[in-house]
Amino acid sequence: MNLSRWLGHVLGIGGVLETATGLVLLADPSWLASLLLRAPLAGAGLVIGRIGGGGLLSLGVACWTARTTPWSPAGLGVACGLLAYNVVAGVALAVAGRALGGEGLVALCAAGLHGVIGAVLLIALLGRAPRGV
């Protein structure tokens, strides 16, 4: 598969995953925090979780829309934003998962998924854009 198709596919996958995660955070941020970090959210944490959910929903919609024109300036901007998010989320989840020891397996798996998506995005973005774009 060429890099142009890779980038479009990764943006599509990101669109689905981030939209779904955003919707879960909007509906019940404490459930996702408990699953990933073994600690529920309360009070202000619920509000921050829902705001984060709105941000992920927005990123997911942007990724889904950009998947058809991944090498356009807007598509590249969305891809770079998705890369930045995956790096931050992957590192944060890896640190948290490691701190949880044996109970951090779900967080470490999520960190690994973010790492894979980030690596594929980086490879595609560092590759050459198709000619004529």
N, CA, C and O atoms as a Tinker XYZ file with bonds, in Angstrom:
   532  protein
     1  N      0.853000   -1.173000    0.000000    73     2
     2  CA     0.000000    0.000000    0.000000    64     1     3
     3  C      0.897000    1.234000    0.000000    63     2     4     5
     4  O      1.877000    1.295000    0.743000    81     3
     5  N      0.561000    2.214000   -0.833000    73     3     6
     6  CA     1.409000    3.401000   -0.881000    64     5     7
     7  C      1.083000    4.345000    0.272000    63     6     8     9
     8  O      0.056000    4.210000    0.938000    81     7
     9  N      1.987000    5.307000    0.492000    73     7    10
    10  CA     1.852000    6.199000    1.635000    64     9    11
    11  C      0.593000    7.061000    1.574000    63    10    12    13
    12  O      0.020000    7.390000    2.613000    81    11
    13  N      0.162000    7.425000    0.378000    73    11    14
    14  CA    -1.044000    8.217000    0.239000    64    13    15
    15  C     -2.250000    7.463000    0.780000    63    14    16    17
    16  O     -3.075000    8.031000    1.496000    81    15
    17  N     -2.347000    6.211000    0.444000    73    15    18
    18  CA    -3.462000    5.399000    0.949000    64    17    19
    19  C     -3.324000    5.145000    2.441000    63    18    20    21
    20  O     -4.319000    5.140000    3.166000    81    19
    21  N     -2.084000    4.930000    2.911000    73    19    22
    22  CA    -1.860000    4.729000    4.345000    64    21    23
    23  C     -2.424000    5.880000    5.134000    63    22    24    25
    24  O     -3.173000    5.688000    6.092000    81    23
    25  N     -2.056000    7.093000    4.722000    73    23    26
    26  CA    -2.480000    8.265000    5.472000    64    25    27
    27  C     -4.006000    8.382000    5.485000    63    26    28    29
    28  O     -4.593000    8.661000    6.531000    81    27
    29  N     -4.641000    8.174000    4.354000    73    27    30
    30  CA    -6.100000    8.225000    4.312000    64    29    31
    31  C     -6.742000    7.167000    5.193000    63    30    32    33
    32  O     -7.725000    7.445000    5.881000    81    31
    33  N     -6.192000    5.948000    5.179000    73    31    34
    34  CA    -6.742000    4.872000    6.007000    64    33    35
    35  C     -6.539000    5.162000    7.492000    63    34    36    37
    36  O     -7.446000    4.940000    8.294000    81    35
    37  N     -5.362000    5.655000    7.864000    73    35    38
    38  CA    -5.107000    5.951000    9.268000    64    37    39
    39  C     -6.015000    7.084000    9.748000    63    38    40    41
    40  O     -6.504000    7.048000   10.877000    81    39
    41  N     -6.241000    8.084000    8.901000    73    39    42
    42  CA    -7.173000    9.146000    9.279000    64    41    43
    43  C     -8.587000    8.593000    9.457000    63    42    44    45
    44  O     -9.303000    9.009000   10.368000    81    43
    45  N     -8.991000    7.667000    8.600000    73    43    46
    46  CA   -10.305000    7.042000    8.748000    64    45    47
    47  C    -10.416000    6.238000   10.032000    63    46    48    49
    48  O    -11.424000    6.318000   10.734000    81    47
    49  N     -9.374000    5.459000   10.342000    73    47    50
    50  CA    -9.354000    4.680000   11.587000    64    49    51
    51  C     -9.368000    5.623000   12.785000    63    50    52    53
    52  O    -10.101000    5.403000   13.750000    81    51
    53  N     -8.556000    6.671000   12.715000    73    51    54
    54  CA    -8.547000    7.663000   13.792000    64    53    55
    55  C     -9.906000    8.313000   13.961000    63    54    56    57
    56  O    -10.347000    8.572000   15.080000    81    55
    57  N    -10.569000    8.578000   12.837000    73    55    58
    58  CA   -11.898000    9.177000   12.909000    64    57    59
    59  C    -12.874000    8.310000   13.671000    63    58    60    61
    60  O    -13.634000    8.809000   14.501000    81    59
    61  N    -12.861000    7.019000   13.400000    73    59    62
    62  CA   -13.777000    6.098000   14.078000    64    61    63
    63  C    -13.407000    5.954000   15.555000    63    62    64    65
    64  O    -14.271000    6.066000   16.426000    81    63
    65  N    -12.122000    5.707000   15.840000    73    63    66
    66  CA   -11.695000    5.481000   17.226000    64    65    67
    67  C    -11.875000    6.713000   18.099000    63    66    68    69
    68  O    -12.374000    6.611000   19.219000    81    67
    69  N    -11.477000    7.870000   17.601000    73    67    70
    70  CA   -11.570000    9.081000   18.429000    64    69    71
    71  C    -13.015000    9.528000   18.605000    63    70    72    73
    72  O    -13.378000   10.030000   19.669000    81    71
    73  N    -13.845000    9.354000   17.581000    73    71    74
    74  CA   -15.259000    9.682000   17.733000    64    73    75
    75  C    -15.898000    8.782000   18.782000    63    74    76    77
    76  O    -16.637000    9.259000   19.644000    81    75
    77  N    -15.619000    7.493000   18.715000    73    75    78
    78  CA   -16.184000    6.553000   19.690000    64    77    79
    79  C    -15.701000    6.875000   21.107000    63    78    80    81
    80  O    -16.494000    6.887000   22.049000    81    79
    81  N    -14.411000    7.132000   21.254000    73    79    82
    82  CA   -13.877000    7.460000   22.578000    64    81    83
    83  C    -14.460000    8.764000   23.090000    63    82    84    85
    84  O    -14.784000    8.881000   24.272000    81    83
    85  N    -14.594000    9.741000   22.211000    73    83    86
    86  CA   -15.196000   11.009000   22.606000    64    85    87
    87  C    -16.625000   10.835000   23.095000    63    86    88    89
    88  O    -17.024000   11.440000   24.090000    81    87
    89  N    -17.392000   10.009000   22.398000    73    87    90
    90  CA   -18.780000    9.766000   22.808000    64    89    91
    91  C    -18.848000    9.061000   24.164000    63    90    92    93
    92  O    -19.706000    9.372000   24.990000    81    91
    93  N    -17.934000    8.103000   24.387000    73    91    94
    94  CA   -17.886000    7.419000   25.685000    64    93    95
    95  C    -17.557000    8.416000   26.789000    63    94    96    97
    96  O    -18.184000    8.405000   27.849000    81    95
    97  N    -16.571000    9.281000   26.539000    73    95    98
    98  CA   -16.207000   10.273000   27.558000    64    97    99
    99  C    -17.347000   11.263000   27.814000    63    98   100   101
   100  O    -17.563000   11.674000   28.954000    81    99
   101  N    -18.063000   11.640000   26.781000    73    99   102
   102  CA   -19.205000   12.530000   26.986000    64   101   103
   103  C    -20.293000   11.860000   27.828000    63   102   104   105
   104  O    -20.911000   12.500000   28.679000    81   103
   105  N    -20.519000   10.583000   27.587000    73   103   106
   106  CA   -21.581000    9.860000   28.285000    64   105   107
   107  C    -21.194000    9.490000   29.722000    63   106   108   109
   108  O    -21.982000    9.681000   30.648000    81   107
   109  N    -19.976000    8.959000   29.906000    73   107   110
   110  CA   -19.577000    8.464000   31.230000    64   109   111
   111  C    -18.055000    8.480000   31.377000    63   110   112   113
   112  O    -17.410000    7.437000   31.266000    81   111
   113  N    -17.485000    9.651000   31.625000    73   111   114
   114  CA   -16.023000    9.733000   31.730000    64   113   115
   115  C    -15.451000    8.907000   32.880000    63   114   116   117
   116  O    -14.316000    8.436000   32.798000    81   115
   117  N    -16.217000    8.729000   33.937000    73   115   118
   118  CA   -15.725000    7.966000   35.083000    64   117   119
   119  C    -15.532000    6.491000   34.736000    63   118   120   121
   120  O    -14.602000    5.854000   35.231000    81   119
   121  N    -16.400000    5.950000   33.892000    73   119   122
   122  CA   -16.269000    4.539000   33.492000    64   121   123
   123  C    -14.957000    4.321000   32.745000    63   122   124   125
   124  O    -14.234000    3.364000   33.022000    81   123
   125  N    -14.646000    5.208000   31.797000    73   123   126
   126  CA   -13.410000    5.046000   31.023000    64   125   127
   127  C    -12.182000    5.244000   31.907000    63   126   128   129
   128  O    -11.198000    4.520000   31.762000    81   127
   129  N    -12.224000    6.206000   32.813000    73   127   130
   130  CA   -11.104000    6.408000   33.737000    64   129   131
   131  C    -10.901000    5.172000   34.614000    63   130   132   133
   132  O     -9.766000    4.768000   34.868000    81   131
   133  N    -11.992000    4.579000   35.072000    73   131   134
   134  CA   -11.890000    3.367000   35.891000    64   133   135
   135  C    -11.304000    2.212000   35.098000    63   134   136   137
   136  O    -10.494000    1.444000   35.616000    81   135
   137  N    -11.710000    2.087000   33.846000    73   135   138
   138  CA   -11.203000    1.018000   32.994000    64   137   139
   139  C     -9.701000    1.178000   32.744000    63   138   140   141
   140  O     -8.931000    0.229000   32.891000    81   139
   141  N     -9.302000    2.384000   32.367000    73   139   142
   142  CA    -7.899000    2.625000   32.006000    64   141   143
   143  C     -6.979000    2.777000   33.212000    63   142   144   145
   144  O     -5.867000    2.249000   33.221000    81   143
   145  N     -7.441000    3.495000   34.223000    73   143   146
   146  CA    -6.554000    3.913000   35.304000    64   145   147
   147  C     -6.922000    3.360000   36.676000    63   146   148   149
   148  O     -6.274000    3.671000   37.676000    81   147
   149  N     -7.972000    2.536000   36.714000    73   147   150
   150  CA    -8.402000    1.904000   37.961000    64   149   151
   151  C     -8.831000    2.911000   39.019000    63   150   152   153
   152  O     -8.738000    2.632000   40.214000    81   151
   153  N     -9.304000    4.091000   38.588000    73   151   154
   154  CA    -9.771000    5.114000   39.518000    64   153   155
   155  C    -10.900000    5.898000   38.857000    63   154   156   157
   156  O    -10.740000    6.396000   37.743000    81   155
   157  N    -12.038000    6.009000   39.538000    73   155   158
   158  CA   -13.156000    6.767000   38.958000    64   157   159
   159  C    -12.908000    8.271000   39.043000    63   158   160   161
   160  O    -12.051000    8.731000   39.798000    81   159
   161  N    -13.659000    9.015000   38.268000    73   159   162
   162  CA   -13.613000   10.472000   38.315000    64   161   163
   163  C    -14.782000   10.981000   39.146000    63   162   164   165
   164  O    -15.822000   10.329000   39.241000    81   163
   165  N    -14.601000   12.140000   39.740000    73   163   166
   166  CA   -15.682000   12.775000   40.498000    64   165   167
   167  C    -15.530000   14.284000   40.378000    63   166   168   169
   168  O    -14.453000   14.785000   40.055000    81   167
   169  N    -16.604000   14.996000   40.639000    73   167   170
   170  CA   -16.571000   16.452000   40.679000    64   169   171
   171  C    -16.029000   17.077000   39.406000    63   170   172   173
   172  O    -16.527000   16.824000   38.309000    81   171
   173  N    -15.003000   17.892000   39.572000    73   171   174
   174  CA   -14.417000   18.607000   38.442000    64   173   175
   175  C    -13.828000   17.645000   37.409000    63   174   176   177
   176  O    -13.791000   17.969000   36.222000    81   175
   177  N    -13.373000   16.480000   37.837000    73   175   178
   178  CA   -12.830000   15.491000   36.904000    64   177   179
   179  C    -13.856000   15.049000   35.867000    63   178   180   181
   180  O    -13.508000   14.778000   34.718000    81   179
   181  N    -15.123000   14.975000   36.275000    73   179   182
   182  CA   -16.188000   14.615000   35.331000    64   181   183
   183  C    -16.354000   15.686000   34.262000    63   182   184   185
   184  O    -16.545000   15.377000   33.085000    81   183
   185  N    -16.279000   16.938000   34.676000    73   183   186
   186  CA   -16.408000   18.047000   33.719000    64   185   187
   187  C    -15.218000   18.046000   32.763000    63   186   188   189
   188  O    -15.399000   18.168000   31.552000    81   187
   189  N    -14.018000   17.911000   33.289000    73   187   190
   190  CA   -12.819000   17.880000   32.451000    64   189   191
   191  C    -12.866000   16.680000   31.510000    63   190   192   193
   192  O    -12.479000   16.797000   30.347000    81   191
   193  N    -13.333000   15.527000   31.994000    73   191   194
   194  CA   -13.471000   14.344000   31.145000    64   193   195
   195  C    -14.437000   14.577000   29.999000    63   194   196   197
   196  O    -14.183000   14.149000   28.873000    81   195
   197  N    -15.534000   15.247000   30.277000    73   195   198
   198  CA   -16.512000   15.532000   29.221000    64   197   199
   199  C    -15.977000   16.560000   28.223000    63   198   200   201
   200  O    -16.237000   16.454000   27.025000    81   199
   201  N    -15.233000   17.551000   28.713000    73   199   202
   202  CA   -14.606000   18.505000   27.792000    64   201   203
   203  C    -13.605000   17.780000   26.896000    63   202   204   205
   204  O    -13.551000   18.032000   25.692000    81   203
   205  N    -12.813000   16.881000   27.480000    73   203   206
   206  CA   -11.891000   16.060000   26.683000    64   205   207
   207  C    -12.644000   15.203000   25.676000    63   206   208   209
   208  O    -12.189000   15.014000   24.548000    81   207
   209  N    -13.798000   14.685000   26.086000    73   207   210
   210  CA   -14.628000   13.912000   25.167000    64   209   211
   211  C    -15.089000   14.742000   23.988000    63   210   212   213
   212  O    -15.110000   14.267000   22.852000    81   211
   213  N    -15.458000   15.983000   24.261000    73   211   214
   214  CA   -15.844000   16.882000   23.167000    64   213   215
   215  C    -14.681000   17.146000   22.227000    63   214   216   217
   216  O    -14.860000   17.217000   21.011000    81   215
   217  N    -13.489000   17.291000   22.792000    73   215   218
   218  CA   -12.296000   17.480000   21.964000    64   217   219
   219  C    -12.002000   16.261000   21.102000    63   218   220   221
   220  O    -11.670000   16.399000   19.925000    81   219
   221  N    -12.122000   15.067000   21.681000    73   219   222
   222  CA   -11.887000   13.843000   20.908000    64   221   223
   223  C    -12.958000   13.633000   19.846000    63   222   224   225
   224  O    -12.662000   13.177000   18.742000    81   223
   225  N    -14.198000   13.965000   20.179000    73   223   226
   226  CA   -15.260000   13.891000   19.178000    64   225   227
   227  C    -14.937000   14.819000   18.006000    63   226   228   229
   228  O    -15.102000   14.438000   16.847000    81   227
   229  N    -14.483000   16.022000   18.304000    73   227   230
   230  CA   -14.111000   16.984000   17.257000    64   229   231
   231  C    -12.941000   16.474000   16.423000    63   230   232   233
   232  O    -12.959000   16.589000   15.198000    81   231
   233  N    -11.920000   15.910000   17.078000    73   231   234
   234  CA   -10.782000   15.358000   16.349000    64   233   235
   235  C    -11.229000   14.204000   15.463000    63   234   236   237
   236  O    -10.771000   14.080000   14.327000    81   235
   237  N    -12.116000   13.365000   15.971000    73   235   238
   238  CA   -12.619000   12.248000   15.182000    64   237   239
   239  C    -13.374000   12.694000   13.943000    63   238   240   241
   240  O    -13.198000   12.120000   12.868000    81   239
   241  N    -14.210000   13.710000   14.083000    73   239   242
   242  CA   -14.947000   14.240000   12.934000    64   241   243
   243  C    -13.976000   14.836000   11.919000    63   242   244   245
   244  O    -14.137000   14.635000   10.715000    81   243
   245  N    -12.968000   15.568000   12.396000    73   243   246
   246  CA   -11.975000   16.152000   11.488000    64   245   247
   247  C    -11.202000   15.068000   10.746000    63   246   248   249
   248  O    -10.957000   15.189000    9.546000    81   247
   249  N    -10.816000   14.006000   11.458000    73   247   250
   250  CA   -10.089000   12.900000   10.821000    64   249   251
   251  C    -10.952000   12.222000    9.761000    63   250   252   253
   252  O    -10.488000   11.950000    8.654000    81   251
   253  N    -12.190000   11.955000   10.101000    73   251   254
   254  CA   -13.085000   11.281000    9.166000    64   253   255
   255  C    -13.268000   12.109000    7.897000    63   254   256   257
   256  O    -13.272000   11.572000    6.789000    81   255
   257  N    -13.417000   13.411000    8.070000    73   255   258
   258  CA   -13.598000   14.302000    6.929000    64   257   259
   259  C    -12.327000   14.392000    6.089000    63   258   260   261
   260  O    -12.404000   14.444000    4.861000    81   259
   261  N    -11.173000   14.411000    6.725000    73   259   262
   262  CA    -9.896000   14.575000    6.019000    64   261   263
   263  C     -9.415000   13.290000    5.344000    63   262   264   265
   264  O     -8.484000   13.338000    4.541000    81   263
   265  N    -10.017000   12.162000    5.645000    73   263   266
   266  CA    -9.519000   10.889000    5.111000    64   265   267
   267  C     -9.558000   10.829000    3.589000    63   266   268   269
   268  O     -8.767000   10.107000    2.983000    81   267
   269  N    -10.464000   11.575000    2.963000    73   267   270
   270  CA   -10.592000   11.507000    1.502000    64   269   271
   271  C     -9.594000   12.404000    0.779000    63   270   272   273
   272  O     -9.339000   12.213000   -0.410000    81   271
   273  N     -9.030000   13.376000    1.480000    73   271   274
   274  CA    -8.030000   14.284000    0.890000    64   273   275
   275  C     -6.854000   14.438000    1.860000    63   274   276   277
   276  O     -6.571000   15.546000    2.316000    81   275
   277  N     -6.168000   13.335000    2.176000    73   275   278
   278  CA    -5.158000   13.390000    3.227000    64   277   279
   279  C     -3.951000   14.271000    2.901000    63   278   280   281
   280  O     -3.276000   14.730000    3.823000    81   279
   281  N     -3.657000   14.522000    1.637000    73   279   282
   282  CA    -2.470000   15.304000    1.290000    64   281   283
   283  C     -2.785000   16.765000    1.017000    63   282   284   285
   284  O     -1.899000   17.525000    0.627000    81   283
   285  N     -4.035000   17.169000    1.215000    73   283   286
   286  CA    -4.369000   18.594000    1.106000    64   285   287
   287  C     -3.785000   19.302000    2.332000    63   286   288   289
   288  O     -3.484000   18.650000    3.332000    81   287
   289  N     -3.622000   20.621000    2.267000    73   287   290
   290  CA    -3.114000   21.324000    3.454000    64   289   291
   291  C     -3.958000   21.063000    4.704000    63   290   292   293
   292  O     -3.416000   20.875000    5.793000    81   291
   293  N     -5.276000   21.051000    4.547000    73   291   294
   294  CA    -6.135000   20.782000    5.704000    64   293   295
   295  C     -5.972000   19.348000    6.192000    63   294   296   297
   296  O     -5.922000   19.103000    7.397000    81   295
   297  N     -5.888000   18.399000    5.258000    73   295   298
   298  CA    -5.698000   16.998000    5.630000    64   297   299
   299  C     -4.386000   16.780000    6.366000    63   298   300   301
   300  O     -4.330000   16.027000    7.338000    81   299
   301  N     -3.338000   17.437000    5.903000    73   299   302
   302  CA    -2.048000   17.327000    6.580000    64   301   303
   303  C     -2.103000   17.944000    7.971000    63   302   304   305
   304  O     -1.489000   17.432000    8.907000    81   303
   305  N     -2.839000   19.043000    8.104000    73   303   306
   306  CA    -2.998000   19.653000    9.423000    64   305   307
   307  C     -3.709000   18.726000   10.390000    63   306   308   309
   308  O     -3.311000   18.607000   11.548000    81   307
   309  N     -4.753000   18.072000    9.921000    73   307   310
   310  CA    -5.484000   17.116000   10.769000    64   309   311
   311  C     -4.581000   15.941000   11.119000    63   310   312   313
   312  O     -4.577000   15.483000   12.262000    81   311
   313  N     -3.813000   15.446000   10.146000    73   311   314
   314  CA    -2.910000   14.325000   10.405000    64   313   315
   315  C     -1.857000   14.703000   11.438000    63   314   316   317
   316  O     -1.536000   13.899000   12.313000    81   315
   317  N     -1.318000   15.906000   11.350000    73   315   318
   318  CA    -0.325000   16.359000   12.332000    64   317   319
   319  C     -0.963000   16.502000   13.714000    63   318   320   321
   320  O     -0.339000   16.172000   14.723000    81   319
   321  N     -2.202000   16.991000   13.761000    73   319   322
   322  CA    -2.916000   17.080000   15.037000    64   321   323
   323  C     -3.162000   15.701000   15.638000    63   322   324   325
   324  O     -3.011000   15.512000   16.845000    81   323
   325  N     -3.541000   14.739000   14.803000    73   323   326
   326  CA    -3.754000   13.371000   15.277000    64   325   327
   327  C     -2.440000   12.764000   15.763000    63   326   328   329
   328  O     -2.422000   12.037000   16.756000    81   327
   329  N     -1.350000   13.056000   15.074000    73   327   330
   330  CA    -0.033000   12.567000   15.513000    64   329   331
   331  C      0.312000   13.137000   16.883000    63   330   332   333
   332  O      0.719000   12.394000   17.776000    81   331
   333  N      0.155000   14.445000   17.059000    73   331   334
   334  CA     0.461000   15.070000   18.349000    64   333   335
   335  C     -0.388000   14.457000   19.461000    63   334   336   337
   336  O      0.124000   14.159000   20.540000    81   335
   337  N     -1.675000   14.269000   19.203000    73   335   338
   338  CA    -2.554000   13.670000   20.202000    64   337   339
   339  C     -2.091000   12.256000   20.562000    63   338   340   341
   340  O     -2.050000   11.903000   21.741000    81   339
   341  N     -1.744000   11.444000   19.560000    73   339   342
   342  CA    -1.336000   10.071000   19.835000    64   341   343
   343  C     -0.034000    9.997000   20.612000    63   342   344   345
   344  O      0.136000    9.108000   21.447000    81   343
   345  N      0.886000   10.916000   20.352000    73   343   346
   346  CA     2.133000   10.944000   21.127000    64   345   347
   347  C      1.833000   11.280000   22.588000    63   346   348   349
   348  O      2.299000   10.590000   23.495000    81   347
   349  N      1.062000   12.330000   22.811000    73   347   350
   350  CA     0.737000   12.743000   24.183000    64   349   351
   351  C     -0.046000   11.648000   24.909000    63   350   352   353
   352  O      0.291000   11.285000   26.036000    81   351
   353  N     -1.085000   11.126000   24.268000    73   351   354
   354  CA    -1.913000   10.095000   24.906000    64   353   355
   355  C     -1.110000    8.828000   25.168000    63   354   356   357
   356  O     -1.251000    8.212000   26.225000    81   355
   357  N     -0.269000    8.434000   24.216000    73   355   358
   358  CA     0.534000    7.232000   24.395000    64   357   359
   359  C      1.504000    7.356000   25.555000    63   358   360   361
   360  O      1.624000    6.439000   26.367000    81   359
   361  N      2.192000    8.478000   25.637000    73   359   362
   362  CA     3.149000    8.674000   26.734000    64   361   363
   363  C      2.419000    8.753000   28.075000    63   362   364   365
   364  O      2.838000    8.123000   29.046000    81   363
   365  N      1.339000    9.517000   28.132000    73   363   366
   366  CA     0.594000    9.661000   29.390000    64   365   367
   367  C      0.050000    8.314000   29.873000    63   366   368   369
   368  O      0.131000    8.001000   31.060000    81   367
   369  N     -0.496000    7.529000   28.964000    73   367   370
   370  CA    -1.033000    6.218000   29.349000    64   369   371
   371  C      0.075000    5.239000   29.720000    63   370   372   373
   372  O     -0.109000    4.414000   30.616000    81   371
   373  N      1.212000    5.314000   29.052000    73   371   374
   374  CA     2.338000    4.434000   29.399000    64   373   375
   375  C      2.854000    4.750000   30.800000    63   374   376   377
   376  O      3.113000    3.840000   31.588000    81   375
   377  N      3.001000    6.024000   31.109000    73   375   378
   378  CA     3.460000    6.417000   32.446000    64   377   379
   379  C      2.461000    5.977000   33.507000    63   378   380   381
   380  O      2.845000    5.426000   34.539000    81   379
   381  N      1.177000    6.220000   33.253000    73   379   382
   382  CA     0.144000    5.825000   34.216000    64   381   383
   383  C      0.073000    4.307000   34.362000    63   382   384   385
   384  O     -0.031000    3.791000   35.474000    81   383
   385  N      0.127000    3.601000   33.246000    73   383   386
   386  CA     0.069000    2.143000   33.297000    64   385   387
   387  C      1.238000    1.549000   34.045000    63   386   388   389
   388  O      1.081000    0.585000   34.794000    81   387
   389  N      2.402000    2.117000   33.847000    73   387   390
   390  CA     3.590000    1.622000   34.557000    64   389   391
   391  C      3.461000    1.894000   36.060000    63   390   392   393
   392  O      3.838000    1.058000   36.881000    81   391
   393  N      2.927000    3.068000   36.412000    73   391   394
   394  CA     2.754000    3.401000   37.827000    64   393   395
   395  C      1.748000    2.466000   38.505000    63   394   396   397
   396  O      1.839000    2.223000   39.708000    81   395
   397  N      0.798000    1.948000   37.741000    73   395   398
   398  CA    -0.209000    1.045000   38.300000    64   397   399
   399  C      0.308000   -0.377000   38.468000    63   398   400   401
   400  O     -0.351000   -1.208000   39.094000    81   399
   401  N      1.479000   -0.661000   37.918000    73   399   402
   402  CA     2.048000   -1.999000   38.046000    64   401   403
   403  C      1.186000   -3.037000   37.356000    63   402   404   405
   404  O      0.801000   -2.859000   36.201000    81   403
   405  N      0.886000   -4.103000   38.046000    73   403   406
   406  CA     0.113000   -5.202000   37.475000    64   405   407
   407  C     -1.305000   -4.836000   37.120000    63   406   408   409
   408  O     -1.940000   -5.532000   36.327000    81   407
   409  N     -1.820000   -3.760000   37.685000    73   407   410
   410  CA    -3.188000   -3.342000   37.382000    64   409   411
   411  C     -3.247000   -2.376000   36.206000    63   410   412   413
   412  O     -4.328000   -1.898000   35.862000    81   411
   413  N     -2.116000   -2.079000   35.585000    73   411   414
   414  CA    -2.088000   -1.103000   34.509000    64   413   415
   415  C     -2.072000   -1.688000   33.115000    63   414   416   417
   416  O     -1.719000   -0.993000   32.163000    81   415
   417  N     -2.446000   -2.950000   32.969000    73   415   418
   418  CA    -2.374000   -3.615000   31.667000    64   417   419
   419  C     -3.257000   -2.943000   30.613000    63   418   420   421
   420  O     -2.832000   -2.797000   29.467000    81   419
   421  N     -4.459000   -2.537000   30.970000    73   419   422
   422  CA    -5.353000   -1.901000   29.999000    64   421   423
   423  C     -4.760000   -0.568000   29.536000    63   422   424   425
   424  O     -4.794000   -0.254000   28.346000    81   423
   425  N     -4.221000    0.209000   30.467000    73   423   426
   426  CA    -3.595000    1.486000   30.103000    64   425   427
   427  C     -2.379000    1.253000   29.212000    63   426   428   429
   428  O     -2.160000    2.002000   28.260000    81   427
   429  N     -1.592000    0.229000   29.508000    73   427   430
   430  CA    -0.413000   -0.065000   28.679000    64   429   431
   431  C     -0.819000   -0.528000   27.279000    63   430   432   433
   432  O     -0.161000   -0.182000   26.298000    81   431
   433  N     -1.882000   -1.297000   27.183000    73   431   434
   434  CA    -2.372000   -1.714000   25.862000    64   433   435
   435  C     -2.872000   -0.506000   25.067000    63   434   436   437
   436  O     -2.608000   -0.395000   23.869000    81   435
   437  N     -3.586000    0.389000   25.729000    73   435   438
   438  CA    -4.053000    1.608000   25.060000    64   437   439
   439  C     -2.862000    2.459000   24.633000    63   438   440   441
   440  O     -2.877000    3.047000   23.552000    81   439
   441  N     -1.831000    2.528000   25.473000    73   439   442
   442  CA    -0.614000    3.267000   25.112000    64   441   443
   443  C      0.030000    2.650000   23.877000    63   442   444   445
   444  O      0.494000    3.364000   22.988000    81   443
   445  N      0.055000    1.332000   23.826000    73   443   446
   446  CA     0.614000    0.647000   22.656000    64   445   447
   447  C     -0.163000    0.951000   21.386000    63   446   448   449
   448  O      0.432000    1.157000   20.328000    81   447
   449  N     -1.473000    0.980000   21.480000    73   447   450
   450  CA    -2.309000    1.309000   20.322000    64   449   451
   451  C     -2.012000    2.732000   19.846000    63   450   452   453
   452  O     -1.875000    2.969000   18.646000    81   451
   453  N     -1.914000    3.665000   20.771000    73   451   454
   454  CA    -1.570000    5.049000   20.402000    64   453   455
   455  C     -0.179000    5.101000   19.772000    63   454   456   457
   456  O      0.052000    5.862000   18.832000    81   455
   457  N      0.739000    4.298000   20.287000    73   455   458
   458  CA     2.083000    4.261000   19.722000    64   457   459
   459  C      2.097000    3.746000   18.296000    63   458   460   461
   460  O      2.800000    4.292000   17.445000    81   459
   461  N      1.332000    2.705000   18.028000    73   459   462
   462  CA     1.264000    2.152000   16.672000    64   461   463
   463  C      0.650000    3.168000   15.715000    63   462   464   465
   464  O      1.181000    3.399000   14.629000    81   463
   465  N     -0.460000    3.773000   16.112000    73   463   466
   466  CA    -1.091000    4.775000   15.245000    64   465   467
   467  C     -0.147000    5.945000   15.010000    63   466   468   469
   468  O     -0.033000    6.436000   13.887000    81   467
   469  N      0.526000    6.393000   16.060000    73   467   470
   470  CA     1.487000    7.488000   15.916000    64   469   471
   471  C      2.633000    7.134000   14.995000    63   470   472   473
   472  O      3.048000    7.953000   14.175000    81   471
   473  N      3.155000    5.910000   15.121000    73   471   474
   474  CA     4.269000    5.488000   14.270000    64   473   475
   475  C      3.853000    5.421000   12.803000    63   474   476   477
   476  O      4.602000    5.862000   11.931000    81   475
   477  N      2.686000    4.882000   12.522000    73   475   478
   478  CA     2.210000    4.802000   11.143000    64   477   479
   479  C      1.983000    6.202000   10.570000    63   478   480   481
   480  O      2.314000    6.467000    9.415000    81   479
   481  N      1.420000    7.090000   11.384000    73   479   482
   482  CA     1.241000    8.475000   10.938000    64   481   483
   483  C      2.582000    9.130000   10.634000    63   482   484   485
   484  O      2.727000    9.808000    9.616000    81   483
   485  N      3.551000    8.933000   11.502000    73   483   486
   486  CA     4.864000    9.537000   11.302000    64   485   487
   487  C      5.524000    9.008000   10.037000    63   486   488   489
   488  O      6.099000    9.779000    9.269000    81   487
   489  N      5.448000    7.713000    9.814000    73   487   490
   490  CA     6.024000    7.121000    8.604000    64   489   491
   491  C      5.355000    7.714000    7.367000    63   490   492   493
   492  O      6.032000    8.085000    6.408000    81   491
   493  N      4.031000    7.800000    7.390000    73   491   494
   494  CA     3.308000    8.336000    6.227000    64   493   495
   495  C      3.632000    9.811000    6.022000    63   494   496   497
   496  O      3.828000   10.245000    4.887000    81   495
   497  N      3.692000   10.588000    7.101000    73   495   498
   498  CA     3.956000   12.018000    6.958000    64   497   499
   499  C      5.395000   12.316000    6.533000    63   498   500   501
   500  O      5.641000   13.299000    5.834000    81   499
   501  N      6.326000   11.492000    6.939000    73   499   502
   502  CA     7.719000   11.696000    6.546000    64   501   503
   503  C      7.999000   11.213000    5.118000    63   502   504   505
   504  O      8.994000   11.591000    4.501000    81   503
   505  N      7.097000   10.370000    4.613000    73   503   506
   506  CA     7.225000    9.916000    3.234000    64   505   507
   507  C      6.877000   11.042000    2.273000    63   506   508   509
   508  O      6.414000   12.107000    2.683000    81   507
   509  N      7.099000   10.800000    1.041000    73   507   510
   510  CA     6.811000   11.837000    0.038000    64   509   511
   511  C      5.332000   11.873000   -0.294000    63   510   512   513
   512  O      4.680000   10.837000   -0.422000    81   511
   513  N      4.825000   13.064000   -0.428000    73   511   514
   514  CA     3.450000   13.250000   -0.874000    64   513   515
   515  C      3.355000   12.858000   -2.346000    63   514   516   517
   516  O      4.328000   13.006000   -3.085000    81   515
   517  N      2.219000   12.370000   -2.774000    73   515   518
   518  CA     2.069000   12.010000   -4.186000    64   517   519
   519  C      2.304000   13.228000   -5.085000    63   518   520   521
   520  O      2.025000   14.361000   -4.693000    81   519
   521  N      2.809000   12.986000   -6.268000    73   519   522
   522  CA     3.045000   14.094000   -7.223000    64   521   523
   523  C      1.727000   14.699000   -7.652000    63   522   524   525
   524  O      0.709000   14.016000   -7.754000    81   523
   525  N      1.769000   15.991000   -7.900000    73   523   526
   526  CA     0.583000   16.685000   -8.357000    64   525   527
   527  C     -0.313000   17.167000   -7.246000    63   526   528   529
   528  O     -1.393000   17.698000   -7.506000    81   527
   529  N      0.116000   16.991000   -5.999000    73   527   530
   530  CA    -0.705000   17.457000   -4.873000    64   529   531
   531  C     -0.043000   18.653000   -4.257000    63   530   532
   532  O     -0.558000   19.214000   -3.290000    81   531
